[in-house]
Amino acid sequence: MNFEYFIAKRIHFQQGRKNVSRPAVRIAIVGMALGLAVMIVAIAVITGFKEEIQNKTIGFGGHIQITNFDNNNTYEMKPIHMEQGLIDKISSVKHVKHVQKFVTKPGIIKTDEDFQGIILKGVGEDFDWDFFKSNLLEGDILNVSDSLQNNVIISSYLANLLGLKLGDSFFTYFIQDNIRARKFTITGLYSTDFVEYDKMFLLTDIRHMRQLNMWDDTAFSGLEILIDDFDHLAQAGNDVYMTVANRFSKGGETYLTRTIEQLNPQIFGWLNLLDMNVWVILFLMLAVAGFIMISGLLILILERTNMIGILKSLGMSNWSVRKVFLYHSLFLILKGMLWGNLIGLTICALQYFFGIIPLDPESYYTATVPIAFNWGFVLLLNIGTLLASLLMMVGPSYLITKISPAKIIRYE
């Protein structure tokens, strides 16, 4: 058996002896546990928050959009006419899993008591409803394969704002050369808590939008492209761009390809800032936990100067004695990490399953603090914390080399 490890184990697990260092050791363990728990919660919350906002933004606009190059950054878009062969080629691009057409048009909802500006989004049979199914509160999604009906899906936020409910009808007015109006009936209510989009987007049959714009059945505002993994966004966006670059539709339009990050730079710029917050939290918590552990180690060394002198007088080298206390520190660090993981993961689990900490959706785009369990990050965090803590212990253990066996034994 490793002799240094054996001595450290006896020191750490001895029973019955009241040590002066015991309060300091407990404080060190508590400090390590709380520091690691805070780091685990911070990573889970930041990762969850980024995933939540990313998924909601993508749910309303896809990962990549192809539109008319001559658009002026409004939802009143000029049409494109894309051959099916080119759409099939886009669908075959690596990491692309789905392609769908859409048409958007600004309008104004008018009720007896209020009015509200909105964006009506027309979708077809190729639309992926998974996002809205997961956020549907009442009613059903649109059935756009049937005969054309004046049905619409609206957010519960907008419905409450206008005093509407499932089954109600309302008029929407569109400002064109002549003001045009359409009457729609609410067949579904959704809520994503992404208020910026909830108060704006309504979904209806794409054929209504084509009629309002007086477009033929081959025209649409653009394509939304969904990919298999957000981490592949840059590569997929570049590949899609290269697929449609220097191509023209039968109407002579050129294509503009943009990723969701380019479409929403303010949102994704804000999310990227959260990464810096994570690093700051990790550094501060690790520094605090490390400082507490260093203090505990120094107290342990000072308490056992007599034992250090005896071990040195028996022939143990400075490095061997230092290893005894490094092993002892390892036991304390592991105990603190065990409790830290237990506390941190318990807090995350409670929030994940019960949503005990609420948020204001208008400010944070989600009703509760989101949690994402990324076990790879948790494992790396534990490994990094263990290694960093042990490295911080090496310096203070140098104090052992300054302890003289002759002086210690003489005064003893």
LUMROLUM-110474 format. One record per residue (C-alpha): residue number from 1; residue in three letters; x, y, z. Coordinates in Angstrom, 1 decimal, always signed. Each point is the difference from the previous one (the first is absolute). Layout:
N
NUM|ALA|X|Y|Z;
...
***
This chain:
412
1|MET|+0.0|+0.0|+0.0;
2|ASN|+1.1|+3.6|-0.7;
3|PHE|+1.5|+1.1|+3.3;
4|GLU|-0.9|+3.7|-0.3;
5|TYR|-3.6|-1.0|-1.0;
6|PHE|-0.2|-2.3|+3.1;
7|ILE|+1.0|+2.8|+2.4;
8|ALA|-2.3|+2.5|-1.7;
9|LYS|-2.9|-2.5|+0.3;
10|ARG|+0.7|-0.6|+3.7;
11|ILE|+0.1|+3.7|+0.7;
12|HIS|-3.2|+0.7|-2.0;
13|PHE|-2.1|-2.9|+1.3;
14|GLN|+1.2|-0.1|+3.6;
15|GLN|-2.9|+0.0|+2.5;
16|GLY|-0.4|+1.4|+3.5;
17|ARG|+2.8|+2.6|-0.1;
18|LYS|-1.1|+3.7|+0.2;
19|ASN|+2.1|+1.9|-2.3;
20|VAL|+0.5|+3.8|+0.0;
21|SER|-0.2|-0.2|-3.8;
22|ARG|-3.4|-1.7|-0.1;
23|PRO|-2.1|+3.3|-0.4;
24|ALA|+2.4|+1.2|-2.7;
25|VAL|-0.3|-3.4|-1.8;
26|ARG|-3.8|+0.1|+0.1;
27|ILE|+0.0|+3.6|-1.3;
28|ALA|+2.4|-1.2|-2.8;
29|ILE|-2.4|-2.8|-0.9;
30|VAL|-3.0|+2.2|+0.1;
31|GLY|+1.8|+2.6|-2.1;
32|MET|+0.9|-2.5|-2.6;
33|ALA|-3.5|-1.5|-0.1;
34|LEU|-1.7|+3.4|-0.3;
35|GLY|+2.4|+1.2|-2.7;
36|LEU|-0.5|-3.2|-2.1;
37|ALA|-3.7|+0.1|+0.5;
38|VAL|-0.2|+3.7|-1.2;
39|MET|+2.2|-0.9|-3.0;
40|ILE|-2.3|-3.0|-1.0;
41|VAL|-3.1|+2.1|+0.4;
42|ALA|+1.5|+2.9|-2.0;
43|ILE|+1.0|-2.3|-2.9;
44|ALA|-3.4|-1.7|+0.0;
45|VAL|-1.9|+3.3|+0.1;
46|ILE|+2.1|+1.7|-2.7;
47|THR|+0.0|-3.0|-2.3;
48|GLY|-3.8|-0.5|+0.5;
49|PHE|-0.7|+3.7|-0.6;
50|LYS|+2.0|+0.0|-3.2;
51|GLU|-1.6|-3.2|-1.3;
52|GLU|-3.5|+1.3|+0.9;
53|ILE|+0.4|+3.4|-1.8;
54|GLN|+1.7|-1.7|-3.0;
55|ASN|-2.8|-2.6|-0.4;
56|LYS|-2.7|+2.7|+0.3;
57|THR|+1.7|+2.3|-2.5;
58|ILE|+0.5|-3.0|-2.4;
59|GLY|-3.6|-1.1|+0.5;
60|PHE|-1.2|+3.3|-1.5;
61|GLY|+2.6|+0.3|-2.8;
62|GLY|+2.0|-3.2|-0.6;
63|HIS|+3.7|-0.3|+0.2;
64|ILE|+0.6|+1.5|-3.5;
65|GLN|-2.2|+2.2|-2.2;
66|ILE|+0.1|+0.6|-3.8;
67|THR|-1.9|+3.0|-1.2;
68|ASN|+0.0|+2.5|-2.8;
69|PHE|+3.3|+2.0|-0.1;
70|ASP|-2.0|+3.2|-0.7;
71|ASN|-2.0|+0.0|+3.3;
72|ASN|+0.4|+3.0|+2.2;
73|ASN|+0.1|-1.8|+3.4;
74|THR|-3.8|+0.1|+0.5;
75|TYR|-2.6|-2.8|+0.2;
76|GLU|-1.6|+1.4|-3.2;
77|MET|+2.3|-2.1|-2.1;
78|LYS|+0.4|-0.2|-3.8;
79|PRO|-0.7|-3.5|-1.3;
80|ILE|+2.4|-2.6|-1.3;
81|HIS|-0.7|-2.9|-2.4;
82|MET|+2.3|-2.9|+0.6;
83|GLU|+0.0|-3.2|-2.1;
84|GLN|-0.6|-3.2|+1.8;
85|GLY|+3.3|-1.4|-1.2;
86|LEU|+1.9|+2.8|+1.9;
87|ILE|-2.1|-0.6|+3.1;
88|ASP|+0.9|-3.7|-0.2;
89|LYS|+3.6|+0.9|-0.3;
90|ILE|-0.2|+2.2|+3.1;
91|SER|-1.7|-2.9|+1.9;
92|SER|+3.0|-2.2|-0.9;
93|VAL|+2.5|+2.4|+1.6;
94|LYS|+1.9|-1.6|+2.9;
95|HIS|-1.7|+0.6|+3.4;
96|VAL|-3.3|+1.3|-1.6;
97|LYS|-2.9|-2.0|+1.2;
98|HIS|-3.1|+2.0|-1.2;
99|VAL|-0.9|+2.7|-2.4;
100|GLN|-3.3|+1.9|+0.0;
101|LYS|-1.6|+3.0|-1.8;
102|PHE|-1.6|+3.0|+1.7;
103|VAL|-1.6|+3.3|-0.8;
104|THR|-0.1|+2.9|+2.5;
105|LYS|-2.2|+3.1|-0.1;
106|PRO|-0.5|+2.8|+2.5;
107|GLY|-3.5|+0.8|+1.1;
108|ILE|-2.2|+1.6|+2.7;
109|ILE|-2.5|-2.0|+2.1;
110|LYS|-3.1|+2.1|+0.8;
111|THR|-2.5|-1.0|+2.7;
112|ASP|-2.8|+2.0|+1.6;
113|GLU|+2.2|+1.1|+2.8;
114|ASP|+3.6|+0.1|-1.3;
115|PHE|+2.4|-0.5|-2.9;
116|GLN|+3.4|-1.4|-0.4;
117|GLY|+2.7|-0.2|-2.7;
118|ILE|+1.0|-3.6|-0.8;
119|ILE|+1.9|-2.1|-2.5;
120|LEU|-2.1|-2.7|-1.8;
121|LYS|+2.1|-2.9|-1.0;
122|GLY|-1.3|-2.3|-2.7;
123|VAL|+1.2|-3.6|+0.1;
124|GLY|-0.7|-3.0|-2.3;
125|GLU|-0.2|-3.8|+0.2;
126|ASP|+3.8|-0.2|+0.4;
127|PHE|+0.1|+2.0|+3.2;
128|ASP|+1.6|-1.7|+3.0;
129|TRP|-2.5|+0.3|+2.9;
130|ASP|+2.1|-1.6|+2.8;
131|PHE|+0.9|+3.4|+1.6;
132|PHE|-3.6|+1.3|+0.1;
133|LYS|-1.4|-3.4|+1.1;
134|SER|+2.3|+0.0|+3.0;
135|ASN|-1.2|+3.5|+0.9;
136|LEU|-3.7|-0.4|-0.9;
137|LEU|-2.3|+0.8|+2.9;
138|GLU|-3.5|-0.4|-1.5;
139|GLY|-1.5|-1.1|-3.3;
140|ASP|+1.8|-1.6|-2.9;
141|ILE|+2.7|+0.9|-2.6;
142|LEU|-1.1|+1.0|-3.5;
143|ASN|-1.0|-2.6|-2.5;
144|VAL|+1.2|+1.7|-3.2;
145|SER|-0.5|-3.0|-2.2;
146|ASP|-3.8|+0.4|+0.1;
147|SER|-2.0|+2.5|-1.9;
148|LEU|+0.9|+3.6|+0.8;
149|GLN|-1.4|+1.2|+3.3;
150|ASN|+0.3|+3.3|+1.9;
151|ASN|+1.7|-1.7|+3.0;
152|VAL|+2.9|+1.4|+2.0;
153|ILE|+2.2|-0.9|+2.9;
154|ILE|+0.6|+2.9|+2.4;
155|SER|+2.1|+0.3|+3.2;
156|SER|-1.8|+0.1|+3.4;
157|TYR|+1.9|+3.3|+0.8;
158|LEU|-1.5|+1.7|-3.1;
159|ALA|-3.5|-1.6|+0.6;
160|ASN|+0.0|+1.4|+3.6;
161|LEU|+1.2|+3.4|-1.2;
162|LEU|-2.9|+0.2|-2.4;
163|GLY|-2.6|-1.8|+2.1;
164|LEU|-0.3|-3.0|-2.3;
165|LYS|-0.4|-3.7|+0.7;
166|LEU|+0.0|-3.3|-1.9;
167|GLY|-2.8|+0.0|-2.6;
168|ASP|-0.3|+3.8|-0.3;
169|SER|+0.2|+1.8|-3.3;
170|PHE|+1.7|+3.4|-0.8;
171|PHE|+0.8|+2.2|-2.9;
172|THR|+3.5|+0.6|-1.2;
173|TYR|+0.7|+3.0|-2.2;
174|PHE|+2.9|+0.2|-2.5;
175|ILE|+1.3|+3.3|-1.4;
176|GLN|+0.6|-0.3|-3.7;
177|ASP|-1.0|+2.1|-3.0;
178|ASN|-3.4|-0.5|+1.4;
179|ILE|-0.7|-1.1|+3.6;
180|ARG|-1.0|-3.6|+0.0;
181|ALA|-1.6|-1.9|+2.9;
182|ARG|-0.3|-3.7|+0.9;
183|LYS|-2.0|-1.7|+2.7;
184|PHE|+1.8|-2.7|+1.9;
185|THR|-1.2|-2.5|+2.6;
186|ILE|+2.3|-1.2|+2.8;
187|THR|+0.5|-3.7|+0.0;
188|GLY|+3.0|-0.2|+2.2;
189|LEU|+1.8|+1.8|+2.8;
190|TYR|+3.7|-0.3|+0.6;
191|SER|+2.4|+1.5|+2.5;
192|THR|+3.8|-0.1|-0.2;
193|ASP|+0.6|+2.8|+2.7;
194|PHE|+2.1|+1.7|-2.7;
195|VAL|-2.1|+3.1|+0.3;
196|GLU|+1.9|+1.8|-2.8;
197|TYR|-1.3|-2.5|-2.5;
198|ASP|-3.2|-1.2|+1.8;
199|LYS|-1.5|+3.5|-0.3;
200|MET|+0.8|+0.1|-3.7;
201|PHE|-0.4|-3.2|-1.9;
202|LEU|-3.2|-1.8|-1.1;
203|LEU|+0.1|-3.1|-2.2;
204|THR|-2.5|-0.6|-2.8;
205|ASP|-0.2|-1.8|-3.4;
206|ILE|+2.6|+1.2|-2.5;
207|ARG|-2.7|+0.2|-2.6;
208|HIS|-1.6|+3.0|+1.8;
209|MET|+3.3|+1.9|-0.2;
210|ARG|+0.4|-0.7|-3.7;
211|GLN|-3.5|+1.2|-0.7;
212|LEU|+0.6|+3.2|+2.0;
213|ASN|+3.2|+0.6|-1.9;
214|MET|-1.5|-1.0|-3.3;
215|TRP|+2.8|-2.6|-0.5;
216|ASP|-0.3|-3.2|-1.9;
217|ASP|+0.3|-3.4|+1.6;
218|THR|+3.8|-0.2|-0.7;
219|ALA|+0.9|+3.2|+1.9;
220|PHE|+0.9|+0.3|+3.6;
221|SER|+1.9|+2.3|+2.3;
222|GLY|+2.8|-2.4|+0.8;
223|LEU|+1.3|-3.3|+1.2;
224|GLU|+0.6|-1.0|+3.6;
225|ILE|+2.7|-2.6|+0.4;
226|LEU|+0.3|-2.2|+3.2;
227|ILE|+3.3|-1.8|+0.7;
228|ASP|+0.8|-2.9|+2.3;
229|ASP|+2.2|+1.8|+2.5;
230|PHE|+0.5|+3.7|+0.8;
231|ASP|+3.7|-0.6|+0.3;
232|HIS|+0.1|-0.6|-3.8;
233|LEU|-1.8|+3.3|-0.7;
234|ALA|+3.0|+1.8|-1.5;
235|GLN|+1.0|-2.9|-2.2;
236|ALA|-3.5|-0.7|-1.2;
237|GLY|-0.7|+3.7|-0.6;
238|ASN|+3.1|+0.3|-2.2;
239|ASP|-0.8|-3.2|-1.9;
240|VAL|-3.6|+1.2|-0.7;
241|TYR|+1.4|+3.3|-1.1;
242|MET|+2.3|-1.7|-2.5;
243|THR|-2.9|-2.1|-1.3;
244|VAL|-2.1|+3.1|-0.9;
245|ALA|+2.7|+2.5|-0.8;
246|ASN|+0.1|+1.5|-3.5;
247|ARG|-3.4|-1.6|-0.7;
248|PHE|-3.1|+1.8|-1.3;
249|SER|-3.6|-1.0|+0.2;
250|LYS|-2.3|+0.0|-3.0;
251|GLY|-1.1|+3.5|+1.0;
252|GLY|+3.6|+1.2|+0.0;
253|GLU|+0.2|+0.3|+3.8;
254|THR|+3.3|-0.6|+1.8;
255|TYR|+0.1|-1.8|+3.3;
256|LEU|+1.1|+1.3|+3.4;
257|THR|+1.2|-2.7|+2.5;
258|ARG|+0.2|+0.8|+3.7;
259|THR|+0.3|-2.0|+3.2;
260|ILE|-2.1|+0.6|+3.0;
261|GLU|+2.9|+1.7|+1.7;
262|GLN|+0.3|+2.5|-2.9;
263|LEU|-3.8|+0.5|+0.1;
264|ASN|+0.0|+0.6|+3.8;
265|PRO|+3.5|+1.4|+0.9;
266|GLN|-1.3|+1.9|+3.1;
267|ILE|-1.4|-3.2|+1.5;
268|PHE|+3.0|-2.2|-0.8;
269|GLY|+2.5|+2.7|+1.0;
270|TRP|-1.7|+0.2|+3.4;
271|LEU|+0.1|-3.8|+0.3;
272|ASN|+3.7|+0.0|-0.8;
273|LEU|+0.6|+2.4|+2.8;
274|LEU|-1.3|-2.6|+2.4;
275|ASP|+3.1|-2.1|-0.7;
276|MET|+2.1|+2.7|+1.5;
277|ASN|-2.2|+0.0|+3.1;
278|VAL|+0.6|-3.7|+0.4;
279|TRP|+3.7|+0.3|-0.1;
280|VAL|-0.1|+2.8|+2.5;
281|ILE|-2.1|-2.1|+2.4;
282|LEU|+2.2|-3.0|-0.4;
283|PHE|+3.1|+2.0|+0.7;
284|LEU|-1.4|+1.7|+3.0;
285|MET|-1.5|-3.1|+1.6;
286|LEU|+3.2|-2.0|-0.7;
287|ALA|+2.1|+2.8|+1.5;
288|VAL|-2.1|+0.2|+3.1;
289|ALA|-0.1|-3.8|+0.5;
290|GLY|+3.7|-0.2|-0.6;
291|PHE|+0.8|+2.8|+2.5;
292|ILE|-2.1|-1.8|+2.7;
293|MET|+1.8|-3.3|-0.7;
294|ILE|+3.4|+1.7|+0.1;
295|SER|-0.9|+1.4|+3.4;
296|GLY|-1.1|-3.4|+1.3;
297|LEU|+3.2|-1.6|-1.3;
298|LEU|+2.2|+2.6|+1.8;
299|ILE|-1.9|-0.6|+3.2;
300|LEU|+0.5|-3.7|-0.3;
301|ILE|+3.7|+0.4|-0.6;
302|LEU|+0.4|+2.4|+3.0;
303|GLU|-1.9|-2.4|+2.2;
304|ARG|+2.2|-2.9|-0.9;
305|THR|+3.4|+1.6|+0.1;
306|ASN|+1.1|-2.6|+2.6;
307|MET|-1.0|-2.9|-2.2;
308|ILE|+1.8|+1.6|-2.9;
309|GLY|+3.1|+0.4|+2.0;
310|ILE|-0.1|-3.7|+1.2;
311|LEU|-0.6|-1.2|-3.6;
312|LYS|+3.0|+2.0|-1.2;
313|SER|+2.2|-1.2|+2.8;
314|LEU|-0.9|-3.6|-1.0;
315|GLY|+1.3|+0.7|-3.5;
316|MET|-3.0|+1.0|-2.0;
317|SER|+0.8|+2.6|-2.7;
318|ASN|-1.7|+3.4|-0.3;
319|TRP|-1.9|-1.2|-3.1;
320|SER|-1.2|-3.2|+1.8;
321|VAL|-1.4|+2.0|+2.9;
322|ARG|-1.6|+2.5|-2.4;
323|LYS|-1.7|-2.9|-1.7;
324|VAL|-1.5|-1.1|+3.3;
325|PHE|-1.8|+3.4|+0.2;
326|LEU|-0.8|+0.1|-3.7;
327|TYR|-1.8|-3.4|+0.4;
328|HIS|-1.7|+1.4|+3.1;
329|SER|-1.1|+3.0|-2.1;
330|LEU|-1.2|-2.3|-2.7;
331|PHE|-2.3|-1.8|+2.5;
332|LEU|-1.5|+3.4|+1.0;
333|ILE|-0.4|+1.1|-3.6;
334|LEU|-1.8|-3.2|-1.0;
335|LYS|-2.3|+0.2|+3.0;
336|GLY|-0.8|+3.6|-0.9;
337|MET|-0.6|-0.9|-3.6;
338|LEU|-2.3|-2.8|+0.9;
339|TRP|-2.2|+2.3|+2.0;
340|GLY|+0.3|+2.7|-2.7;
341|ASN|-1.2|-2.3|-2.7;
342|LEU|-2.8|-1.2|+2.2;
343|ILE|-1.2|+3.5|+0.9;
344|GLY|+0.5|+1.4|-3.5;
345|LEU|-1.7|-2.8|-1.9;
346|THR|-2.9|-0.1|+2.6;
347|ILE|-0.6|+3.7|-0.5;
348|CYS|+0.1|-0.4|-3.8;
349|ALA|-2.4|-3.0|+0.1;
350|LEU|-2.5|+1.8|+2.2;
351|GLN|+0.0|+3.0|-2.4;
352|TYR|-0.2|-2.3|-3.1;
353|PHE|-2.9|-2.0|+1.2;
354|PHE|-2.0|+2.5|+2.1;
355|GLY|+1.1|+3.5|-1.3;
356|ILE|+0.2|+1.4|+3.5;
357|ILE|+1.8|+3.2|-1.1;
358|PRO|-2.2|+2.1|-2.3;
359|LEU|+1.1|+2.7|-2.5;
360|ASP|-1.8|+2.9|-1.7;
361|PRO|-0.5|-1.3|-3.6;
362|GLU|+0.0|+3.6|-1.4;
363|SER|+3.5|+0.5|+1.3;
364|TYR|+1.6|-3.5|-0.3;
365|TYR|-2.1|-1.7|-2.7;
366|THR|-0.8|-2.9|+2.3;
367|ALA|-2.4|-0.5|+3.0;
368|THR|+2.4|-1.9|+2.2;
369|VAL|+3.8|-0.3|+0.4;
370|PRO|+0.9|-2.6|-2.7;
371|ILE|+2.3|-2.9|+0.8;
372|ALA|+2.0|-2.2|-2.4;
373|PHE|+1.8|-3.1|+1.3;
374|ASN|+3.2|-0.3|-2.0;
375|TRP|+1.9|-2.8|+1.6;
376|GLY|+3.1|+0.6|-2.1;
377|PHE|+0.3|+3.5|+1.5;
378|VAL|-0.7|-1.3|+3.5;
379|LEU|+2.7|-2.6|-0.4;
380|LEU|+2.5|+2.5|-1.3;
381|LEU|-0.8|+2.4|+2.7;
382|ASN|+0.7|-2.6|+2.7;
383|ILE|+3.2|-1.1|-1.6;
384|GLY|+1.1|+3.7|-0.4;
385|THR|-0.9|+0.9|+3.5;
386|LEU|+1.9|-3.0|+1.4;
387|LEU|+3.1|+0.7|-1.9;
388|ALA|-0.1|+3.7|+0.6;
389|SER|-0.5|-0.5|+3.7;
390|LEU|+2.8|-2.4|+0.3;
391|LEU|+2.4|+2.3|-1.9;
392|MET|-0.9|+2.8|+2.4;
393|MET|+0.9|-2.3|+2.9;
394|VAL|+3.6|-0.6|-1.2;
395|GLY|+1.1|+3.6|+0.7;
396|PRO|-1.1|+0.2|+3.7;
397|SER|+1.4|-3.5|+0.7;
398|TYR|+3.5|+1.5|-0.7;
399|LEU|-0.3|+1.4|+3.6;
400|ILE|+0.9|-3.6|+1.1;
401|THR|+3.5|+0.4|-1.3;
402|LYS|+0.6|+2.9|+2.4;
403|ILE|-0.7|-2.1|+3.1;
404|SER|+3.2|-1.1|+1.7;
405|PRO|-0.2|-3.3|+1.8;
406|ALA|+2.7|+1.0|+2.6;
407|LYS|-1.9|+3.1|+1.0;
408|ILE|-3.3|-1.7|+0.2;
409|ILE|+1.3|-2.9|+2.1;
410|ARG|+2.0|+2.3|+2.3;
411|TYR|-3.1|+2.1|+0.9;
412|GLU|-2.2|-3.0|+0.3;
***
